[in-house]
Amino acid sequence: MIAFKHLTLRRGPRKLLEDVDLRIQAGQRVGIVGANGTGKSSLLSMMLGELTPDAGDIEIPTHLDIATVRQHAPAGSQPAIEYVLDGDSELRGVEARLATAEAEGDGNAMAELHGRLAEIDGYAARARAARLLHGLGFAPSAHDAPIDDFSGGWRMRLNLAAALMHRCDLLLLDEPTNHLDMDAVFWLQEYLAAHPATLVVISHDRDFLDALVTHTLHLEHGGATLYTGNYSTFELMRAEAKAQQQAAYENQQKKLAQLQGFVDRFRAQATKARQAQSKLKQMERMEKVEAAHWDTPFSFQFLKPDRLPETLLRIDDVDIGYDGNPLVGDIKLRLVPGDRLAILGRNGAGKSTVMKLLAGELAPMAGEAQPDKYLKIGYFAQHQLEVLDDTASAAQHLQRQAPNASEQHIRDFLGGFDFRGDKALEPIAPFSGGEKARLALALVVHEKPNLLLLDEPTNHLDLDMRHALETALAGYTGAVVMIAHDRHLIDATCDQLWRVADGALEPFDGDLDDYAKWLSRQNAAKEGKETAKPRVSDSKTARRSSAEQRAAEKPLKNQIKKAEEEMARLTKKIKALDTELAK
């Protein structure tokens, strides 16, 4: 289906991809993984024709219909559901031609176009768009809201819905879960698993990849290797290959050492010189095996908190909200060292609002929040990336936070977050989102908090950094409260699940697998009720569609009726002529 033939792509003097040679077959679901900067997004851009390789070719059938998510957030007064419907370009094209045919009274064209609408399931398109919006977390009341009413994250969800609305042969997705809550991630996973198109997806969510992909494409050191299987299978296969490579490297080093020893001993002896020279040539001809490098660029740990009070924070019967309107009420919570909580729930339910309460950024509307006098909070949230000083370096950020820290301490600490050498001294303005997220996290870690609040800490972080965070949290002695859509991180670090829904924060009895099953049952029950009891709006839509079809068929029926009348008249005339001729 898609062939990369000895493809090379440069970024300035650096070869981002070199001599990539592989095929993606129709029906495969391929997950692309690799560290930030290895060329994952560039590979998708080449498949879309937005980038051209510096050498080699990429072969994609010309008839292939490709769908992808727009990278720029939409704007304007267009209703959300209409924007999603625009994702189906053929539907919109048929609708436009149908409007023209109706204006011109072209009955034949109208009949043909209504037939095409039926073939592409166009009469149910609005219901399909509504299901996509619902699955991605949009309340029914928001479906007709203008795009400008939504925040940036919700607008990116609209882009994802529009891409899923597109009936395509190939679906390309770059980090589709980044702006989603856990509920929406579970829904998207199920939706894509049933999608008929070939799928190529970039993701740092290993559980999402495990549940979805049939093949894993790993980018590393300019190369690309396609493995059969999901992410966990890829990890095992790669580990085995690395182990074999390391064993081959060590064996070769022993062989080279033996040969070199022979040369060193006998090259000065005339009787052995020819043999020594032969050994040297043998060493030169030997294809060198590289050592297997397992080193991650990240290595950090949470500094030990100065104090660990028995109760860090107690929340008693607290209501929180905005502008006098409570969003979550009657919250009861006690946090102690060693607690590991993950907060689940749909976006907009109040998860981040609860975090602001715990961080002391939002005062209770009722009830009482009682922090210990030695409570020290480390709060990581996405908005903190926006307050970083683009003109300052990573080292300057840390120096401002800890004026008494030595330059060597700052360099050593930042090195654990892969800010090494000049990178730690450069202004952060050109840093990627992942690099800025790492810096914001480094600043939180350095504060030695005894209560760690993490609101979507893995956004923009690659798998190596996520693993480093998981490892660091394992040795952390304070309490952790986390909002994340990375299931592997939650599974590995949290032992309590709490859910925000219907204005309440309550513990969930079970693990994430239980939560996924519960959520699936809830959605199925809701859809069942909607199917059993048709909504008024759906009934009206169906009646309107039937009326439109009857109106379109009316001119045709009139023409048929006239043709039948004319045929009857001519038949009668022929019979009369036959009678006359028979006389």
Phi, psi and omega in degrees: 000304178234129183235128171257120185244103177048051187274135176230136179227130180254151168234096188067226180280347185270136174276111180286315176228141183223125174053045178283126183223105182198168179230142171247121185269155178302136178091347179286152172242106190253125174261126179263125181231161180154163180295160176301136178091007180269355174108017183296307181292327178296325178297317177295320180298324177291323178294332178273355181081012181274341176230147175246140181291154177282337176206157181079187185223157169236124184251118178231128180306137184294333183278355186293127177267116186249134175242143176208169182270129175296141184273342181260136181293135179287167178209164177125184185261003180297135177300146184304315184292328178291323178297319179294318178299329177299340178297333177268089186295325179293318177304311181297324178295316179296318180299319180293317180292326179294320178298320178294315180298321179293321179294327181269354181067030182274093184297319180298315180296320180297317180296317180296317182289323175296325175296318179293322177302318179295321181297322182265014179060036184293331181291339179258008186299318182296320178294323178294318178297321179295322178295321177297314179298318179297315181298328181271007170101005180278128176292150179307325181292344181267352185297326181259009179286148179292151182304322183297344179284347187260151175284174183301318181296320179290327177293325176292329174296323177298321177298319179295317179298319179296322178294320180289336178289334182289118176282113192224170174266330183224126180246120180250123183231129180248106181051058185293341183269359188302322184256016185253151170274174184300320181300315181291327178297315178300317180296314182298320179302313179294320182296314182291328179297332180261359183288134185282344185284159167294137185239133170234118187228134171264129179203147173254010180263101188293325179291323176299315179294319180301321184281344194243314194273154175258341180219152180234123179257114183257125177256128182200132176052040177084352181256168179221125180237127180263120179254144173275124179123173182278191187294317181297320177297317177301316181300316179296314181296320180292320179298317179296318180295320179294320179296317178296319179297317180295320178296317178297321179297314181295320177297319180293322178298321177297315180297317179296321179296320178296314180297317181296322177299318178299315181297314182298325183282323193244357184294336181276348180270128184300324183288338184250358187300318181295319178295320178298317179296323178296319178296321178299316178296323178298320178294320181292323181285340184295126178288119187288135175262125180285147173294144179280119182262120179254358187295132172267147179287355185247133177203100180215164176215156178286131178290147183294127178299147179295323180221151177228085179299154181299317173239118181282315185206135177237130177245121184240112172052046185269137169252138177226152179176201185224146175053038178080001180254113180293137178257318177228133186233161174056046181281129176234122185202138174231125182251129180233159178305137181095348177297143177224098184247137169244132180257123182250166177139161181292151173301136182094350181285334178126015182299307182293332176295319176298319179299319179295326175297311181297326181280352182082013180270348180226121182280147177295143173278334176205160182082193188217136172253124186241093176278145173292151183294340178259012177296131176229115189262135168249114188242116177249122176217160185297329182293343179289338176293330183286339182264002174294148181272108184296338181275347182263158177271171176299319180296320179294322177301314182289324179296321178295324181285325182230080186300333183271357181288141180285158179299321181294319178299316181298315180295317180296317182294313180293332178299329178294341177256017178067031168255089187245153175058227182294337182300326181285345185252355181275147173303144188273000183309315181277003181298148174287169176301322179294320180292320178293323177296320178296320179294315179299320179293320178300320180295322177293314182299320185292341183285351182056055180286155171255353170229118184252120179249115184242110179255103183053060183289341187267356177303129178077357181268137178278177187295325179296317180291323177297319179294321179296320177296317178301316180295318181294320180295330180298331181260007183277133186264351179276194178261149180234132169237127190228138165246124182203153173255006176272102185295324181296318179297316179296314179301321186280338189238340186247142178242002175228135175248130174238145185236132174260120179197146175054037175077018182222152173248114185223150177292146175254127184273097180148180177258189184292329175297318177296322180295319179297317179295317179298317181296319178298319178295319179299314180294319180296319179295320180294316179294325178297318178296319181293326179288319182292328182236092183303137179285153181301318182297322178293320179296317179297319180297317180298317180295321181294319178298318179296319179296318180297319180293320178296321180295321180291326182280340185303311179301323180293318179296322178296317179296318179297318180298316178297319180295320179294320178296318179295320178296319179296319180297316181292322177298318178298319181293319180297317179299320180296318179294320178298320179295319181294319182290332181287344181290000000 
